[in-house]
Structures are given as structure tokens and as C-alpha cells.
């Protein structure tokens, strides 16, 4: 959920609309966001991020309508921003005055999203980016090193706002997570309040597992609270960007695994920028669908950031992308929801470049019609082609002499089509004659029924 708003106050636009990390970069002299801020608001010693926050009104936000749309698109769980690195809470906090109930839209954003998610039968989660906030905000304590305001401290140096910008960190405290023990305890209390108030099914931390023993106390509180809230059953999911042996679900930001993982995992990516930016471009529905299929074939889930305008609505290009995804999931969802990875995740062209599991590798993944991904559910095997085929389809893993598939094939159906599919199981491959009328989408799914 964006934390900035657009509109006009007199002749001045009150919202930057300049994308992610604005609250940090506006304090870095010479950055594009700093230049924008100075040009539109003045110097950050006089007009800081604290002055941006009250401008957010979210006057076009319609959570009921949006949640119904997300369900139609095919979402099974919804994750609300709890707080980003800017230390502005989107819930009704009794611990922190900088929150969306007391300022900006004057709405309990997390609580409202929770209500709508539950009403639509979606699991509900929250993301917290607070752990990194202490060091992330440190540029706000600096001053320009040149120009008319050289040496003039930015507004974070005013102790009246230390609860937003944090105290100035020690010179050697510059990691993603601070070593400051007082802040670590503040983080714990804040996340405990969030979890104890809203009982999320999922909690996401933006980084590796935070703060050692304090982090373990946080996780224990989350898991134990979930057990108590769910009549003795643990249903909670915790995400962070660190592998574990089943203690939590690893998240890859804008990245995918290169093989089937023994443990469930998650990719989080965005259809556009993470926060609204004027002129941004959006991923197409095909881009998202390809990622979804690839990820699910490797035992993962996909969490998609839906970029709202600061007013709270969606742009036409975003709606087009969501519409494309929704039409595809309506026809192909049986091969995604409730499915499991097969014996192998799929087939790749012989000359395909191997992309290692990592964060931020999604742009290096190039998909073709020779890229096939498998999922399964009982005796149904699903084979997805990641681009439109130009000739007959050969699935080598399903040939009669294949060492992988030892079951007889009973039938082949193109999902989303009534056309009778012609196929033949040869020694080296299952050969599917190219359908006469492929669906409108580029990613085609085939249901292949195997003998018991």
C-alpha cells in the first residue's frame, strides 16, 4: 500500500509519485528523488518526510472492490503492508504516533484489508520492513555537502522527530539490521503488537532472519499465538530471505529457484515498481503467468505486488495485466492450485543458459515454447508450455522409453479448450499435434491423465 498521495495544494503537487525508497533518497544530495523534492517542496532541512506523510489521503481507495478483483484474478492469500522502512505504521498502533489512523488517511489500513480478505475467503498476511528502518533512515541525519545549504542539518536532527527518523546511529552501525539493542526491542514490541492484534496467517520480514534471540522471541510469539488462535493447530507461515530447514518459508525477492526445493518457498515480485512512480511500465499478464508456472513447478508460491496509485486505485495498464492473469487462471488453475511438483520441474531447450537460484534473477529468465513445466495432482500430470508452439509439441520426459514416467498415458486435454487433441506416445517423447485453435494466452496447459 503506497504511503504517499497525489493531488494539488494550490499550485503545488503534494505527492512525489517518485517510486520506492523516497523517504531515504530525498535526503541523499544529488539523487533524482532529492532533486525532485527540492524542486517541488524545498530543502529537506525545512520540508522533510514528516511533512509528506500528512498529505496522503487515499481518497479513491476501495478495498472491498479491490479484494473482490484480486479474488477473481486467482489470489488465494493477500498480504497487506504493515510498515515499510519509512517507519510509518499502517495499523492502529498504541505504541507509535506515526500511523495511518492518526495521520494521512485516518484509516486502519491493515484492519480493513484483513476484514476484506477474510470476507473473500483469502488467507491474510502482513509484511514488515521495520527491521531495516533504523539504518535505512540514517541519511536523514546528514546535511548537504555543497551548495547554498551546505552544512545545514536535515530535519531528522530535530529530537522532536526521533520517533520517526530514529536517533543517529553509531559510525560502525551501517548494516541492513542495526546492532542497537534498544531499537531491536522497539522492533520486537511493534511486531508483537501487529501480530497480536490482527492474527495474520502469514508474516513477512524484508531481509534475513532478524536480530538473533530477539527475532526468535518474535517468531515464537507469532507461532504460539497462531496455535492458540487456531485451536491448537499451527497454520502460520513466516517468510524471510534466508533459507532454513523448515523453520520458516524462504522468500526470494524478484527471483526464482533453479530446481525443485525440498521445502516450500516463495517469490515476491511486483508488476511494476514497488511503489507508484510516474511513467513506470508494468509486467504483462504473460510475464506473471510464466513466473507463476515456473515457480509452482519447483514447489514455490508467487506473491505479487499490485501497484496502486497514491490515491488508492489502479491504472488501466495494471487492470489489463490483472484481467489477463484472471482469464488464464480461470482456465488453467486446476494445474496450479492444490498441485504438487512432479518428479522433475520440466524441460528446457538444450542451449538454455542456466540461471542459479537467487534474488533479483527474474530478468535473466528467458522462456520459449521449448520450456515445459510440470505439476501434478493425483493421476493428473500437467504440462505447461511457456510460449506459443509453432509446431507439434514433443515432451521427452513422457516417451515410452523414458526412465521418469513409468505409467501409461490415458488422455491429453488442452486446458481452456474443447478441441479434441491428437497425440501419440512414441519411444522418445509424447508427441502432441499442434492444436488448430490455441487459447488467446501464450502459456498453454495440457492435462495428461495417467493410469493408476
Secondary structure, DSSP 4 states (H G I P E B T S, - for coil): --S-----BTTB-S---B-TTHHHHTTSTTSHHHHHHHHHT--TTTS-HHHHHTT---TT--HHHHHHHHHHHT-SEEEEEEE-TT--BSS--SS-S-BTTTSTT-S-HHHHHHHHHHHTT-EEEEEE-GGGHHHHGGGGG-BBSSSTTBTPBPGGGSGGGHHHH-PPPPTT--SSS---HHHHHHHHHHHHHHHHHH--SEEEESSSS-SHHHHHHHHHHHHHHHHHHTTT----EEEESS--SSSSEEEEET---SS--SS-EEEEEESS-SS-BTT-----HHHHHHHHHHHHTTTEEEEEE----TTS---HHHHHHHHHHHHHHHHHGGGTTT-B--SS-EE--TTPPP--S-TT-GGG----TT-EEEEEETTEEEEEESS--SS-EEEGGGSTT-SS--SPEEEEEETT--PPPPEEE-SS-EEEPPPSS--SSS-EEEEEEE--
